[in-house]
């Protein structure tokens, strides 16, 4: 019984003993595990909790905030990864788990996964929308170059732009283009150029390199600074095959820094040739116009109005007299015709006048201001008015007879 008592552990003791055994195994201190992420969750503390599984088993995992902050892509459930870490026991639950220090996506590098994830995210937000891209100035007076002050890119830009468009003033805003400090410096330079409007257009970029070397231009902060810029931006990162997030967001993408210098301004030789050609066209146009005006002047100089103004004015006076006489005659005829029409209409109106009827011995009987046409319209005792050619009679009907007999008033 005493021997058995020596083997009795508390739960905490047993979990602690197992934890010590696992941590003492050098194979479990640094282990690589391949599997599929499941139930991936990020807690407010910054710690990541998830499960790795294959076709037959599952393994609980935790990645603390310090390790998770070094991730360059966003892990998601269903993603196949390889995890590096150590195996230990969480004494409170008595469950062993993998304490992950790093994750690597299967089939491709973590930077490439991060690139594709950020590209999809920003595209969905509209940062690559062509409608948002600003036009470049045709003849820039000032060009801001945001790149390393010691790199080959800035020298290529200065050399090419100085040869093609020497009228432009180049302002170099030196920044780091590689490393953790590079993104905030690039963002700060873009914001500075916009705040003080130091240039008409911005070129930002660097020479070629690996995806790790170019990663500052795949940073979300840089992408959003380019999108928010009021000044147009040309992205000139790497060489022709290299494409970064900055290339997608920028208003124009240049294949190389030298190509950016070719895009940002015109070629002075072409501009001067165009000016000369336009000068020739302008001279030809002026010569044609002067020749046309000269012929017109010669034609006008033979006109009577210029050769003998008095004769010309005399002829115009005669024409004016003729027009005046014609207008006067036409006016008189119009008035006479209107007078004739007036007389005819007045005669017709007079013939229809009731006064003419009264003049021939007839009278008009009215009751309450209305003419009476039938005897049946009146009754004995009605007051009537009889209009004669020489005046009116106010009468009272004494008796009404039908059948044509005269009425007694």
C-alpha positions as YAML, in Angstrom:
chain: A
units: angstrom
residues:
- id: 1
  name: UNK
  ca: [0.00, 0.00, 0.00]
- id: 2
  name: UNK
  ca: [2.90, 2.32, 0.80]
- id: 3
  name: UNK
  ca: [4.46, 1.66, -2.62]
- id: 4
  name: UNK
  ca: [1.20, 2.61, -4.27]
- id: 5
  name: UNK
  ca: [1.07, 5.81, -2.23]
- id: 6
  name: UNK
  ca: [4.46, 6.83, -3.63]
- id: 7
  name: UNK
  ca: [3.07, 6.60, -7.22]
- id: 8
  name: UNK
  ca: [0.06, 8.83, -6.59]
- id: 9
  name: UNK
  ca: [0.24, 12.22, -8.41]
- id: 10
  name: UNK
  ca: [-1.98, 15.18, -8.32]
- id: 11
  name: UNK
  ca: [-3.35, 16.17, -11.70]
- id: 12
  name: UNK
  ca: [-1.07, 19.18, -11.83]
- id: 13
  name: UNK
  ca: [1.93, 17.06, -10.91]
- id: 14
  name: UNK
  ca: [1.23, 14.52, -13.61]
- id: 15
  name: UNK
  ca: [0.67, 17.19, -16.26]
- id: 16
  name: UNK
  ca: [3.87, 18.91, -15.15]
- id: 17
  name: UNK
  ca: [5.82, 15.64, -15.31]
- id: 18
  name: UNK
  ca: [4.59, 14.89, -18.82]
- id: 19
  name: UNK
  ca: [5.43, 18.46, -19.86]
- id: 20
  name: UNK
  ca: [9.00, 17.98, -18.60]
- id: 21
  name: UNK
  ca: [9.32, 14.68, -20.47]
- id: 22
  name: UNK
  ca: [8.14, 16.23, -23.74]
- id: 23
  name: UNK
  ca: [10.35, 19.28, -23.40]
- id: 24
  name: UNK
  ca: [13.34, 17.08, -22.62]
- id: 25
  name: UNK
  ca: [13.01, 15.29, -25.96]
- id: 26
  name: UNK
  ca: [15.29, 17.19, -28.42]
- id: 27
  name: UNK
  ca: [13.28, 15.89, -31.38]
- id: 28
  name: UNK
  ca: [10.16, 17.68, -30.10]
- id: 29
  name: UNK
  ca: [11.98, 20.90, -29.29]
- id: 30
  name: UNK
  ca: [12.30, 21.82, -32.98]
- id: 31
  name: UNK
  ca: [9.79, 19.98, -35.12]
- id: 32
  name: UNK
  ca: [8.34, 20.62, -38.60]
- id: 33
  name: UNK
  ca: [4.73, 19.54, -39.18]
- id: 34
  name: UNK
  ca: [2.85, 19.54, -42.49]
- id: 35
  name: UNK
  ca: [-0.94, 19.71, -42.55]
- id: 36
  name: UNK
  ca: [-4.07, 21.70, -43.31]
- id: 37
  name: UNK
  ca: [-5.17, 24.65, -41.18]
- id: 38
  name: UNK
  ca: [-8.57, 24.33, -39.54]
- id: 39
  name: UNK
  ca: [-10.66, 26.55, -37.24]
- id: 40
  name: UNK
  ca: [-8.10, 29.36, -37.49]
- id: 41
  name: UNK
  ca: [-8.85, 32.15, -34.99]
- id: 42
  name: UNK
  ca: [-7.05, 35.33, -33.94]
- id: 43
  name: UNK
  ca: [-7.87, 36.52, -30.43]
- id: 44
  name: UNK
  ca: [-7.81, 40.13, -29.22]
- id: 45
  name: UNK
  ca: [-4.61, 39.33, -27.36]
- id: 46
  name: UNK
  ca: [-2.90, 38.85, -30.71]
- id: 47
  name: UNK
  ca: [-2.37, 35.11, -30.19]
- id: 48
  name: UNK
  ca: [-3.40, 32.73, -33.01]
- id: 49
  name: UNK
  ca: [-5.17, 29.46, -32.20]
- id: 50
  name: UNK
  ca: [-5.84, 26.77, -34.78]
- id: 51
  name: UNK
  ca: [-5.77, 23.07, -35.54]
- id: 52
  name: UNK
  ca: [-3.56, 21.25, -38.04]
- id: 53
  name: UNK
  ca: [-4.98, 18.08, -39.53]
- id: 54
  name: UNK
  ca: [-4.43, 15.45, -42.18]
- id: 55
  name: UNK
  ca: [-6.64, 12.60, -43.31]
- id: 56
  name: UNK
  ca: [-6.40, 10.72, -40.02]
- id: 57
  name: UNK
  ca: [-5.42, 13.00, -37.12]
- id: 58
  name: UNK
  ca: [-5.50, 16.54, -35.79]
- id: 59
  name: UNK
  ca: [-3.14, 18.61, -33.67]
- id: 60
  name: UNK
  ca: [-3.94, 21.65, -31.54]
- id: 61
  name: UNK
  ca: [-1.64, 24.61, -32.18]
- id: 62
  name: UNK
  ca: [-0.97, 28.06, -30.80]
- id: 63
  name: UNK
  ca: [1.15, 30.89, -32.17]
- id: 64
  name: UNK
  ca: [1.85, 33.70, -29.75]
- id: 65
  name: UNK
  ca: [1.64, 37.32, -30.79]
- id: 66
  name: UNK
  ca: [5.41, 37.80, -30.97]
- id: 67
  name: UNK
  ca: [5.73, 35.00, -33.53]
- id: 68
  name: UNK
  ca: [2.53, 35.95, -35.40]
- id: 69
  name: UNK
  ca: [3.77, 39.52, -35.93]
- id: 70
  name: UNK
  ca: [6.50, 38.13, -38.18]
- id: 71
  name: UNK
  ca: [4.02, 36.49, -40.57]
- id: 72
  name: UNK
  ca: [4.14, 37.99, -44.07]
- id: 73
  name: UNK
  ca: [0.88, 36.41, -45.22]
- id: 74
  name: UNK
  ca: [-2.56, 35.89, -43.71]
- id: 75
  name: UNK
  ca: [-3.17, 32.24, -42.69]
- id: 76
  name: UNK
  ca: [-6.66, 30.96, -43.42]
- id: 77
  name: UNK
  ca: [-8.56, 27.78, -42.70]
- id: 78
  name: UNK
  ca: [-8.14, 25.22, -45.49]
- id: 79
  name: UNK
  ca: [-4.60, 26.39, -46.35]
- id: 80
  name: UNK
  ca: [-1.89, 23.72, -46.54]
- id: 81
  name: UNK
  ca: [1.17, 24.78, -44.57]
- id: 82
  name: UNK
  ca: [4.30, 23.58, -42.87]
- id: 83
  name: UNK
  ca: [4.60, 24.70, -39.25]
- id: 84
  name: UNK
  ca: [7.80, 25.00, -37.25]
- id: 85
  name: UNK
  ca: [7.66, 24.86, -33.47]
- id: 86
  name: UNK
  ca: [7.96, 22.80, -30.34]
- id: 87
  name: UNK
  ca: [5.66, 20.29, -28.71]
- id: 88
  name: UNK
  ca: [4.67, 20.81, -25.09]
- id: 89
  name: UNK
  ca: [1.78, 20.39, -22.67]
- id: 90
  name: UNK
  ca: [-0.56, 23.10, -21.48]
- id: 91
  name: UNK
  ca: [-0.75, 22.02, -17.82]
- id: 92
  name: UNK
  ca: [-4.15, 23.54, -17.14]
- id: 93
  name: UNK
  ca: [-5.90, 21.37, -19.71]
- id: 94
  name: UNK
  ca: [-3.53, 18.43, -19.75]
- id: 95
  name: UNK
  ca: [-3.44, 18.53, -23.54]
- id: 96
  name: UNK
  ca: [-0.29, 18.62, -25.60]
- id: 97
  name: UNK
  ca: [-0.08, 21.09, -28.46]
- id: 98
  name: UNK
  ca: [2.32, 22.55, -30.97]
- id: 99
  name: UNK
  ca: [3.69, 25.96, -30.06]
- id: 100
  name: UNK
  ca: [4.25, 27.40, -33.52]
- id: 101
  name: UNK
  ca: [7.07, 29.83, -34.19]
- id: 102
  name: UNK
  ca: [6.66, 30.02, -37.97]
- id: 103
  name: UNK
  ca: [4.37, 29.04, -40.87]
- id: 104
  name: UNK
  ca: [5.25, 28.41, -44.49]
- id: 105
  name: UNK
  ca: [2.56, 27.92, -47.18]
- id: 106
  name: UNK
  ca: [2.84, 24.73, -49.17]
- id: 107
  name: UNK
  ca: [3.68, 24.97, -52.87]
- id: 108
  name: UNK
  ca: [4.82, 28.62, -52.85]
- id: 109
  name: UNK
  ca: [6.65, 31.10, -50.69]
- id: 110
  name: UNK
  ca: [4.98, 33.08, -47.94]
- id: 111
  name: UNK
  ca: [5.79, 36.37, -49.70]
- id: 112
  name: UNK
  ca: [4.04, 35.24, -52.87]
- id: 113
  name: UNK
  ca: [0.97, 34.23, -50.86]
- id: 114
  name: UNK
  ca: [1.02, 37.58, -49.08]
- id: 115
  name: UNK
  ca: [1.32, 39.35, -52.46]
- id: 116
  name: UNK
  ca: [-1.71, 37.55, -53.90]
- id: 117
  name: UNK
  ca: [-3.78, 38.12, -50.76]
- id: 118
  name: UNK
  ca: [-3.06, 41.86, -50.67]
- id: 119
  name: UNK
  ca: [-3.61, 42.17, -54.41]
- id: 120
  name: UNK
  ca: [-7.05, 40.55, -54.13]
- id: 121
  name: UNK
  ca: [-7.97, 42.71, -51.12]
- id: 122
  name: UNK
  ca: [-7.00, 46.03, -52.72]
- id: 123
  name: UNK
  ca: [-8.58, 45.11, -56.04]
- id: 124
  name: UNK
  ca: [-11.87, 44.43, -54.26]
- id: 125
  name: UNK
  ca: [-11.63, 47.85, -52.55]
- id: 126
  name: UNK
  ca: [-11.16, 49.53, -55.95]
- id: 127
  name: UNK
  ca: [-7.56, 50.73, -55.55]
- id: 128
  name: UNK
  ca: [-6.71, 49.42, -59.02]
- id: 129
  name: UNK
  ca: [-9.73, 51.02, -60.70]
- id: 130
  name: UNK
  ca: [-8.65, 52.75, -63.97]
- id: 131
  name: UNK
  ca: [-11.25, 55.46, -63.36]
- id: 132
  name: UNK
  ca: [-9.23, 56.67, -60.35]
- id: 133
  name: UNK
  ca: [-5.95, 57.02, -62.26]
- id: 134
  name: UNK
  ca: [-4.87, 60.61, -62.88]
- id: 135
  name: UNK
  ca: [-3.39, 61.85, -66.19]
- id: 136
  name: UNK
  ca: [0.26, 62.86, -66.32]
- id: 137
  name: UNK
  ca: [1.15, 66.49, -67.10]
- id: 138
  name: UNK
  ca: [2.17, 66.97, -70.73]
- id: 139
  name: UNK
  ca: [5.11, 69.27, -69.93]
- id: 140
  name: UNK
  ca: [6.16, 68.82, -66.28]
- id: 141
  name: UNK
  ca: [8.21, 71.61, -64.77]
- id: 142
  name: UNK
  ca: [9.14, 69.74, -61.58]
- id: 143
  name: UNK
  ca: [9.57, 66.00, -61.06]
- id: 144
  name: UNK
  ca: [9.92, 64.45, -57.59]
- id: 145
  name: UNK
  ca: [11.90, 61.20, -57.46]
- id: 146
  name: UNK
  ca: [11.30, 59.06, -54.36]
- id: 147
  name: UNK
  ca: [13.98, 56.39, -54.23]
- id: 148
  name: UNK
  ca: [17.35, 55.59, -52.72]
- id: 149
  name: UNK
  ca: [19.73, 58.51, -53.06]
- id: 150
  name: UNK
  ca: [22.65, 56.15, -53.64]
- id: 151
  name: UNK
  ca: [21.05, 53.60, -55.99]
- id: 152
  name: UNK
  ca: [21.42, 53.24, -59.72]
- id: 153
  name: UNK
  ca: [17.73, 54.05, -60.27]
- id: 154
  name: UNK
  ca: [18.05, 57.73, -59.36]
- id: 155
  name: UNK
  ca: [21.07, 58.16, -61.63]
- id: 156
  name: UNK
  ca: [19.24, 56.51, -64.53]
- id: 157
  name: UNK
  ca: [16.24, 58.80, -64.06]
- id: 158
  name: UNK
  ca: [18.38, 61.95, -63.85]
- id: 159
  name: UNK
  ca: [20.44, 60.94, -66.89]
- id: 160
  name: UNK
  ca: [17.52, 60.01, -69.14]
- id: 161
  name: UNK
  ca: [15.24, 62.87, -68.08]
- id: 162
  name: UNK
  ca: [18.08, 65.39, -68.34]
- id: 163
  name: UNK
  ca: [18.68, 64.31, -71.91]
- id: 164
  name: UNK
  ca: [15.06, 64.10, -73.00]
- id: 165
  name: UNK
  ca: [13.44, 66.98, -71.11]
- id: 166
  name: UNK
  ca: [16.11, 69.21, -69.50]
- id: 167
  name: UNK
  ca: [13.52, 71.95, -68.77]
- id: 168
  name: UNK
  ca: [12.20, 69.88, -65.86]
- id: 169
  name: UNK
  ca: [13.61, 70.45, -62.39]
- id: 170
  name: UNK
  ca: [14.33, 67.16, -60.60]
- id: 171
  name: UNK
  ca: [13.83, 66.97, -56.84]
- id: 172
  name: UNK
  ca: [15.17, 63.81, -55.21]
- id: 173
  name: UNK
  ca: [13.50, 62.74, -51.96]
- id: 174
  name: UNK
  ca: [15.89, 60.03, -50.71]
- id: 175
  name: UNK
  ca: [14.38, 57.10, -48.84]
- id: 176
  name: UNK
  ca: [15.31, 53.55, -47.99]
- id: 177
  name: UNK
  ca: [13.80, 51.12, -50.48]
- id: 178
  name: UNK
  ca: [14.55, 47.88, -48.64]
- id: 179
  name: UNK
  ca: [14.02, 46.65, -45.11]
- id: 180
  name: UNK
  ca: [11.44, 47.27, -42.40]
- id: 181
  name: UNK
  ca: [12.11, 51.04, -42.35]
- id: 182
  name: UNK
  ca: [11.49, 51.47, -46.08]
- id: 183
  name: UNK
  ca: [7.65, 51.50, -46.24]
- id: 184
  name: UNK
  ca: [7.12, 54.30, -43.67]
- id: 185
  name: UNK
  ca: [9.86, 56.39, -45.31]
- id: 186
  name: UNK
  ca: [8.29, 55.99, -48.77]
- id: 187
  name: UNK
  ca: [4.85, 56.84, -47.36]
- id: 188
  name: UNK
  ca: [6.27, 59.91, -45.61]
- id: 189
  name: UNK
  ca: [7.97, 61.16, -48.79]
- id: 190
  name: UNK
  ca: [4.75, 60.79, -50.83]
- id: 191
  name: UNK
  ca: [2.77, 62.66, -48.18]
- id: 192
  name: UNK
  ca: [5.44, 65.39, -48.00]
- id: 193
  name: UNK
  ca: [5.42, 65.88, -51.78]
- id: 194
  name: UNK
  ca: [1.63, 66.24, -51.73]
- id: 195
  name: UNK
  ca: [1.44, 68.48, -48.67]
- id: 196
  name: UNK
  ca: [3.90, 71.05, -50.07]
- id: 197
  name: UNK
  ca: [3.21, 70.38, -53.75]
- id: 198
  name: UNK
  ca: [6.90, 70.18, -54.50]
- id: 199
  name: UNK
  ca: [6.38, 68.75, -58.01]
- id: 200
  name: UNK
  ca: [3.92, 68.21, -60.82]
- id: 201
  name: UNK
  ca: [4.47, 64.45, -60.88]
- id: 202
  name: UNK
  ca: [6.16, 61.79, -58.73]
- id: 203
  name: UNK
  ca: [8.36, 58.87, -59.75]
- id: 204
  name: UNK
  ca: [8.88, 56.24, -57.05]
- id: 205
  name: UNK
  ca: [10.71, 52.93, -57.33]
- id: 206
  name: UNK
  ca: [14.04, 51.19, -57.29]
- id: 207
  name: UNK
  ca: [16.18, 48.81, -59.31]
- id: 208
  name: UNK
  ca: [15.44, 45.13, -59.75]
- id: 209
  name: UNK
  ca: [15.93, 42.35, -57.25]
- id: 210
  name: UNK
  ca: [14.28, 39.40, -55.58]
- id: 211
  name: UNK
  ca: [10.76, 39.54, -54.21]
- id: 212
  name: UNK
  ca: [12.29, 40.15, -50.78]
- id: 213
  name: UNK
  ca: [14.29, 43.10, -52.15]
- id: 214
  name: UNK
  ca: [11.17, 44.66, -53.75]
- id: 215
  name: UNK
  ca: [8.88, 43.93, -50.82]
- id: 216
  name: UNK
  ca: [8.65, 47.56, -49.63]
- id: 217
  name: UNK
  ca: [6.63, 48.30, -52.79]
- id: 218
  name: UNK
  ca: [4.25, 45.44, -51.93]
- id: 219
  name: UNK
  ca: [3.48, 47.00, -48.57]
- id: 220
  name: UNK
  ca: [-0.18, 47.95, -47.97]
- id: 221
  name: UNK
  ca: [0.82, 51.30, -46.43]
- id: 222
  name: UNK
  ca: [2.71, 52.30, -49.57]
- id: 223
  name: UNK
  ca: [-0.18, 51.19, -51.78]
- id: 224
  name: UNK
  ca: [-2.68, 53.31, -49.86]
- id: 225
  name: UNK
  ca: [-0.35, 56.34, -49.87]
- id: 226
  name: UNK
  ca: [-0.06, 56.10, -53.67]
- id: 227
  name: UNK
  ca: [-3.84, 55.80, -54.00]
- id: 228
  name: UNK
  ca: [-4.40, 58.84, -51.76]
- id: 229
  name: UNK
  ca: [-1.87, 61.01, -53.59]
- id: 230
  name: UNK
  ca: [-3.28, 64.09, -55.34]
- id: 231
  name: UNK
  ca: [-0.15, 64.26, -57.51]
- id: 232
  name: UNK
  ca: [0.08, 61.66, -60.30]
- id: 233
  name: UNK
  ca: [2.56, 58.89, -59.52]
- id: 234
  name: UNK
  ca: [4.62, 56.69, -61.84]
- id: 235
  name: UNK
  ca: [5.73, 53.41, -60.30]
- id: 236
  name: UNK
  ca: [9.16, 52.28, -61.55]
- id: 237
  name: UNK
  ca: [10.10, 49.16, -59.62]
- id: 238
  name: UNK
  ca: [12.65, 46.64, -60.83]
- id: 239
  name: UNK
  ca: [12.83, 45.41, -64.38]
- id: 240
  name: UNK
  ca: [10.23, 44.37, -66.96]
- id: 241
  name: UNK
  ca: [9.19, 41.02, -65.34]
- id: 242
  name: UNK
  ca: [8.92, 42.53, -61.85]
- id: 243
  name: UNK
  ca: [5.38, 43.60, -60.92]
- id: 244
  name: UNK
  ca: [4.53, 44.98, -57.49]
- id: 245
  name: UNK
  ca: [1.37, 46.16, -55.75]
- id: 246
  name: UNK
  ca: [2.62, 49.73, -56.26]
- id: 247
  name: UNK
  ca: [2.53, 49.12, -60.04]
- id: 248
  name: UNK
  ca: [-1.16, 48.22, -59.87]
- id: 249
  name: UNK
  ca: [-2.13, 51.25, -57.75]
- id: 250
  name: UNK
  ca: [0.02, 53.89, -59.46]
- id: 251
  name: UNK
  ca: [-1.37, 56.14, -62.19]
- id: 252
  name: UNK
  ca: [1.23, 54.74, -64.64]
- id: 253
  name: UNK
  ca: [3.55, 51.78, -64.47]
- id: 254
  name: UNK
  ca: [7.05, 51.98, -65.92]
- id: 255
  name: UNK
  ca: [8.98, 48.84, -66.76]
- id: 256
  name: UNK
  ca: [12.21, 50.33, -65.36]
- id: 257
  name: UNK
  ca: [13.36, 53.59, -63.75]
- id: 258
  name: UNK
  ca: [14.77, 54.65, -67.13]
- id: 259
  name: UNK
  ca: [11.43, 53.95, -68.74]
- id: 260
  name: UNK
  ca: [9.78, 56.15, -66.08]
- id: 261
  name: UNK
  ca: [12.00, 59.05, -67.17]
- id: 262
  name: UNK
  ca: [10.87, 58.44, -70.76]
- id: 263
  name: UNK
  ca: [7.20, 58.41, -69.74]
- id: 264
  name: UNK
  ca: [7.20, 61.41, -67.39]
- id: 265
  name: UNK
  ca: [8.08, 64.01, -70.03]
- id: 266
  name: UNK
  ca: [8.28, 64.45, -73.78]
- id: 267
  name: UNK
  ca: [11.45, 64.27, -75.84]
- id: 268
  name: UNK
  ca: [12.81, 67.78, -76.37]
- id: 269
  name: UNK
  ca: [13.94, 66.84, -79.89]
- id: 270
  name: UNK
  ca: [10.38, 65.82, -80.81]
- id: 271
  name: UNK
  ca: [8.94, 68.96, -79.20]
- id: 272
  name: UNK
  ca: [11.33, 71.24, -81.10]
- id: 273
  name: UNK
  ca: [10.61, 69.38, -84.34]
- id: 274
  name: UNK
  ca: [6.89, 69.79, -83.70]
- id: 275
  name: UNK
  ca: [7.35, 73.50, -82.98]
- id: 276
  name: UNK
  ca: [9.31, 73.93, -86.19]
- id: 277
  name: UNK
  ca: [6.69, 72.04, -88.19]
- id: 278
  name: UNK
  ca: [3.90, 74.11, -86.65]
- id: 279
  name: UNK
  ca: [5.87, 77.25, -87.47]
- id: 280
  name: UNK
  ca: [6.03, 76.20, -91.12]
- id: 281
  name: UNK
  ca: [2.31, 75.45, -91.16]
- id: 282
  name: UNK
  ca: [1.56, 78.80, -89.50]
- id: 283
  name: UNK
  ca: [3.68, 80.65, -92.05]
- id: 284
  name: UNK
  ca: [2.00, 78.83, -94.92]
- id: 285
  name: UNK
  ca: [-1.41, 79.61, -93.48]
- id: 286
  name: UNK
  ca: [-0.57, 83.29, -93.06]
- id: 287
  name: UNK
  ca: [0.82, 83.47, -96.61]
- id: 288
  name: UNK
  ca: [-2.39, 81.96, -98.00]
- id: 289
  name: UNK
  ca: [-4.56, 84.32, -95.98]
- id: 290
  name: UNK
  ca: [-2.54, 87.38, -97.01]
- id: 291
  name: UNK
  ca: [-2.71, 86.32, -100.65]
- id: 292
  name: UNK
  ca: [-6.48, 85.87, -100.41]
- id: 293
  name: UNK
  ca: [-6.94, 89.26, -98.74]
- id: 294
  name: UNK
  ca: [-4.68, 90.90, -101.33]
- id: 295
  name: UNK
  ca: [-6.81, 89.55, -104.16]
- id: 296
  name: UNK
  ca: [-9.93, 90.70, -102.37]
- id: 297
  name: UNK
  ca: [-8.50, 94.19, -101.91]
- id: 298
  name: UNK
  ca: [-7.58, 94.37, -105.58]
- id: 299
  name: UNK
  ca: [-11.10, 93.29, -106.52]
- id: 300
  name: UNK
  ca: [-12.69, 95.88, -104.25]
- id: 301
  name: UNK
  ca: [-10.44, 98.66, -105.55]
- id: 302
  name: UNK
  ca: [-12.15, 98.42, -108.97]
- id: 303
  name: UNK
  ca: [-15.63, 98.83, -107.54]
- id: 304
  name: UNK
  ca: [-17.48, 102.08, -108.48]
- id: 305
  name: UNK
  ca: [-17.94, 102.93, -104.83]
- id: 306
  name: UNK
  ca: [-14.19, 103.40, -104.58]
- id: 307
  name: UNK
  ca: [-13.29, 104.62, -108.08]
- id: 308
  name: UNK
  ca: [-16.10, 107.28, -108.32]
- id: 309
  name: UNK
  ca: [-18.04, 107.61, -105.07]
- id: 310
  name: UNK
  ca: [-20.28, 110.47, -106.32]
- id: 311
  name: UNK
  ca: [-21.63, 108.45, -109.25]
- id: 312
  name: UNK
  ca: [-22.11, 105.45, -106.97]
- id: 313
  name: UNK
  ca: [-23.96, 107.52, -104.37]
- id: 314
  name: UNK
  ca: [-26.10, 109.17, -107.08]
- id: 315
  name: UNK
  ca: [-27.21, 105.80, -108.36]
- id: 316
  name: UNK
  ca: [-28.07, 104.72, -104.82]
- id: 317
  name: UNK
  ca: [-30.10, 107.92, -104.29]
- id: 318
  name: UNK
  ca: [-32.11, 107.21, -107.45]
- id: 319
  name: UNK
  ca: [-32.77, 103.69, -106.30]
- id: 320
  name: UNK
  ca: [-33.84, 105.02, -102.92]
- id: 321
  name: UNK
  ca: [-36.26, 107.49, -104.58]
- id: 322
  name: UNK
  ca: [-37.74, 104.67, -106.62]
- id: 323
  name: UNK
  ca: [-38.26, 102.56, -103.53]
- id: 324
  name: UNK
  ca: [-39.78, 105.50, -101.67]
- id: 325
  name: UNK
  ca: [-42.25, 106.18, -104.54]
- id: 326
  name: UNK
  ca: [-43.17, 102.52, -104.72]
- id: 327
  name: UNK
  ca: [-43.81, 102.36, -101.00]
- id: 328
  name: UNK
  ca: [-45.92, 105.56, -101.11]
- id: 329
  name: UNK
  ca: [-48.03, 104.26, -104.01]
- id: 330
  name: UNK
  ca: [-48.53, 100.95, -102.34]
- id: 331
  name: UNK
  ca: [-49.56, 102.69, -99.13]
- id: 332
  name: UNK
  ca: [-52.14, 104.87, -100.91]
- id: 333
  name: UNK
  ca: [-53.62, 101.86, -102.66]
- id: 334
  name: UNK
  ca: [-53.85, 99.99, -99.39]
- id: 335
  name: UNK
  ca: [-55.63, 102.91, -97.69]
- id: 336
  name: UNK
  ca: [-58.07, 103.34, -100.63]
- id: 337
  name: UNK
  ca: [-58.93, 99.65, -100.62]
- id: 338
  name: UNK
  ca: [-59.50, 99.73, -96.86]
- id: 339
  name: UNK
  ca: [-61.76, 102.81, -97.26]
- id: 340
  name: UNK
  ca: [-63.84, 101.04, -99.93]
- id: 341
  name: UNK
  ca: [-64.28, 98.00, -97.74]
- id: 342
  name: UNK
  ca: [-65.29, 100.22, -94.82]
- id: 343
  name: UNK
  ca: [-68.00, 101.99, -96.86]
- id: 344
  name: UNK
  ca: [-69.42, 98.67, -98.14]
- id: 345
  name: UNK
  ca: [-69.55, 97.15, -94.66]
- id: 346
  name: UNK
  ca: [-71.16, 100.30, -93.21]
- id: 347
  name: UNK
  ca: [-73.89, 100.16, -95.90]
- id: 348
  name: UNK
  ca: [-74.60, 96.54, -95.08]
- id: 349
  name: UNK
  ca: [-74.76, 97.30, -91.39]
- id: 350
  name: UNK
  ca: [-77.12, 100.26, -92.00]
- id: 351
  name: UNK
  ca: [-79.44, 98.12, -94.10]
- id: 352
  name: UNK
  ca: [-79.74, 95.65, -91.25]
- id: 353
  name: UNK
  ca: [-80.35, 98.33, -88.63]
- id: 354
  name: UNK
  ca: [-83.71, 98.12, -86.74]
- id: 355
  name: UNK
  ca: [-84.03, 101.90, -87.08]
- id: 356
  name: UNK
  ca: [-84.58, 101.50, -90.84]
- id: 357
  name: UNK
  ca: [-87.53, 99.20, -90.15]
- id: 358
  name: UNK
  ca: [-89.03, 101.70, -87.70]
- id: 359
  name: UNK
  ca: [-88.67, 104.44, -90.27]
- id: 360
  name: UNK
  ca: [-91.02, 102.61, -92.60]
- id: 361
  name: UNK
  ca: [-93.90, 102.78, -90.00]
- id: 362
  name: UNK
  ca: [-93.21, 99.64, -88.04]
- id: 363
  name: UNK
  ca: [-92.76, 99.43, -84.28]
- id: 364
  name: UNK
  ca: [-91.02, 97.10, -81.84]
- id: 365
  name: UNK
  ca: [-92.80, 95.78, -78.74]
- id: 366
  name: UNK
  ca: [-90.55, 94.90, -75.79]
- id: 367
  name: UNK
  ca: [-91.33, 93.37, -72.43]
- id: 368
  name: UNK
  ca: [-88.66, 93.54, -69.75]
- id: 369
  name: UNK
  ca: [-86.14, 94.63, -72.43]
- id: 370
  name: UNK
  ca: [-86.79, 91.63, -74.72]
- id: 371
  name: UNK
  ca: [-88.60, 91.86, -78.09]
- id: 372
  name: UNK
  ca: [-92.10, 90.27, -78.19]
- id: 373
  name: UNK
  ca: [-92.71, 88.11, -81.30]
- id: 374
  name: UNK
  ca: [-95.99, 86.33, -80.46]
- id: 375
  name: UNK
  ca: [-99.18, 87.61, -78.84]
- id: 376
  name: UNK
  ca: [-99.17, 84.52, -76.70]
- id: 377
  name: UNK
  ca: [-96.08, 85.83, -74.95]
- id: 378
  name: UNK
  ca: [-98.22, 88.55, -73.29]
- id: 379
  name: UNK
  ca: [-101.10, 88.56, -70.85]
- id: 380
  name: UNK
  ca: [-103.63, 91.19, -69.86]
- id: 381
  name: UNK
  ca: [-102.07, 93.68, -67.44]
- id: 382
  name: UNK
  ca: [-98.45, 93.24, -68.73]
- id: 383
  name: UNK
  ca: [-96.46, 96.42, -69.00]
- id: 384
  name: UNK
  ca: [-94.79, 96.78, -72.39]
- id: 385
  name: UNK
  ca: [-92.64, 99.33, -74.25]
- id: 386
  name: UNK
  ca: [-93.41, 100.20, -77.86]
- id: 387
  name: UNK
  ca: [-90.53, 101.70, -79.88]
- id: 388
  name: UNK
  ca: [-91.43, 103.97, -82.81]
- id: 389
  name: UNK
  ca: [-89.20, 105.85, -85.20]
- id: 390
  name: UNK
  ca: [-90.07, 109.03, -83.33]
- id: 391
  name: UNK
  ca: [-89.94, 107.79, -79.71]
- id: 392
  name: UNK
  ca: [-91.19, 105.18, -77.21]
- id: 393
  name: UNK
  ca: [-94.61, 104.35, -75.69]
- id: 394
  name: UNK
  ca: [-95.06, 102.77, -72.27]
- id: 395
  name: UNK
  ca: [-98.30, 100.77, -72.43]
- id: 396
  name: UNK
  ca: [-100.38, 98.22, -70.49]
- id: 397
  name: UNK
  ca: [-101.96, 95.24, -72.25]
- id: 398
  name: UNK
  ca: [-105.74, 95.37, -71.89]
- id: 399
  name: UNK
  ca: [-106.65, 92.21, -73.73]
- id: 400
  name: UNK
  ca: [-104.86, 89.59, -75.84]
- id: 401
  name: UNK
  ca: [-106.56, 88.13, -78.98]
- id: 402
  name: UNK
  ca: [-105.33, 85.08, -80.89]
- id: 403
  name: UNK
  ca: [-105.87, 84.27, -84.55]
- id: 404
  name: UNK
  ca: [-104.52, 87.53, -85.95]
- id: 405
  name: UNK
  ca: [-106.93, 89.97, -84.23]
- id: 406
  name: UNK
  ca: [-105.35, 93.15, -83.09]
- id: 407
  name: UNK
  ca: [-104.41, 93.55, -79.44]
- id: 408
  name: UNK
  ca: [-106.02, 96.25, -77.36]
- id: 409
  name: UNK
  ca: [-103.49, 98.26, -75.40]
...
